[in-house]
Amino acid sequence: MSAIEQYTRDDVFNLLRDLLVELTDNRFEDIRENSLIYGELNLTEFDLQRIVKQIGAQIELDVDEMLAEVANEQIVTVADLLDLIIDEKDLG
């Protein structure tokens, strides 16, 4: 079993939330699945790429594939990003 298979959706959300707090000025309690990436959390494309790289490295996902998906997908909410990560986990 790979490291990613050990993570639940809640585990991945908590990792994502921790990274968002660490890499941005957002507070932990302000980050929900329905939080808007660009509106409420004020992330930039660069922030999103940096977060994808870090979480992908932490849970052993193909970061290049995820970055391509982020560029092609309409990532609006934290849940959209979480779904993308979970999809990559399930496909990997």
Stockholm file with secondary structure:
# STOCKHOLM 1.0

chainA/1-92         MSAIEQYTRDDVFNLLRDLLVELTDNRFEDIRENSLIYGELNLTEFDLQRIVKQIGAQIELDVDEMLAEVANEQIVTVADLLDLIIDEKDLG
#=GR chainA/1-92 SS CCTGGGCCHHHHHHHHHHHHHHHSSCCGGGCCTTCBTTTTSCCCHHHHHHHHHHHHHHTTCCHHHHHHHHHHSCCCBHHHHHHHHHHHHHHC
#=GC SS_cons        CCTGGGCCHHHHHHHHHHHHHHHSSCCGGGCCTTCBTTTTSCCCHHHHHHHHHHHHHHTTCCHHHHHHHHHHSCCCBHHHHHHHHHHHHHHC
//
